[in-house]
Amino acid sequence: MNAGLSTKNAPSPIVVLPHYAIGSIAFIIASVLLFFISGDIIKTNLNPQVLSVTHIFILGWITLIIFGALYQLIPVVMEVKLYSEILAHISLVTMVTGAAMLSYSFWNTYIVGTLLLQVGGSAILISVILFIVNVVMSAIKSKQKTIENTFILTAAIWLLFTVSIGIFITINFAKHYIDKSNFDLLKIHAQIGLIGWFMMLVIGVASTLMPMFFIAHKLNKTYLKLSYFLTNGGLILLMLSLYFFDNTYILFFTGLIILSGISFFIKYNYDAYKKRLRKKLDIGMKLSVLAFTLLFSTLVFGILSLTNFDFLSDFYTKIRIAYGVSLILGFFTSLILGQMYKTLPFIVWLQKYQDKVGKFKIPMPANLYSEKVANAHYYTFISAFVLLIVAIFTELQIIAQISAVLFIITSLLYSYNTFMIIFHKENLKPLK
């Protein structure tokens, strides 16, 4: 049993479990829709349907799972009770409602820019604000002032900024308050969301959980401090550069700063991997290690996407698409797939069996799901990701469609295990 997750401050499972359930359903929906837009992706046609599916992946899949996981992990990382479970419930409802409205509006191009889109964006903003209030107020009560906590708080601030810019883009689409094109604003919106929100949060949470799950000690926190200042400093410079200059060499320089910051984070986790006491990796850690392997390809595509070198002029749009795919469907998805097996089984196990230890013969957390199913979607996921990257650069739609089918299979297998865990029934046997 992982002692790090068995905190007395843990929230009620009813706060956390719906996020995993709805998130897995969103993963299935987004994967099915990916099949129908695969041709647009490989032709680098960023139409409203592509934006719709992208937002289902980001809001319905990644963000919902992150919100739910954080409500369980904040007591672990900050050693304090979650500030408000009621706010967490309201945040879930408004996020799901807003994401559905936003995605529906994008998919039906004739209503883009209408009231439904703005209401959906506003609902998402409310959800984000409530989430941030929960995180910040929990942090204020916490006596743990660590660099990991600082990453999480900073990520929450970047999230608010990301959503605010997104809403402004939808309003500016109709009103044209500033001369800057919505495409340029969209680039800023995407970079802040992917690096400021997701990457900051991943660094903060993973820097706590990876050493915990590896059972690694005496790690150098200086790497995390360097990662924090370089990644945030580089992102601020990137944001200013995209808005005011959009110069190849300035963008490349800011990209290198961000790359160096993330590299220090990777170094920290690599040290944890090397010093681990738990040598054999379970399926959750295999997927998590795979995520950090995929992060290297993401960083390469990310750096190249910020440049305008002549010898890459024919590939720029493909590189930028590959960057987004690598980050969303590669790194983040792999990390979520893996960390589900390190968090959700323990949450349900604590609910069902914590007070029965020593009284009955009870299953272990790993017995709450099918390892065969988990291993199956490990391989379907890898195949799906690799084929999608190949399809982007070869423009072969059949490969993109095969990739989408494999993503659908992955989502179905993952969801099968997710619901198997959530609806697990107590299995008590008398001690002999």
Secondary structure, DSSP 8 states (H G I E B T S, - for coil): --GGG--TT---HHHHHHHHHHHHHHHHHHHHHHHHHHHHHHTT---HHHHHHHHIIIIIIIIHHHHHHHHHHHHHHH-S--S-HHHHHHHHHHHHHHHHHHHHHHHSGGGTTSHHHHHHHHHHHHHHHHHHHHHHHHHHH-S---HHHHHHHHHHHHHHHHHHHHHHHHHHHHH--SSS-HHHHHHHHHHIIIIIIIIHHHHHHHHHHHHHHHT--S--THHHHHHHHHHHHHHHHHHHIIIII--HHHHHHHHHHHHHHHHHHHHHHHHHHHT-S--S--HHHHHHHHHHHHHHHHHHHHHHHT---GGGTTTHHHHHHHHHHIIIIIIIHHHHHHHHHHHHHHHHHHHHHGGGBTTEE---GGGGS-HHHHHHHHHHHHHHHHHHHHHHHH--HHHHHHHHHHHHHHHHHHHHHHHHHHT-----EE--
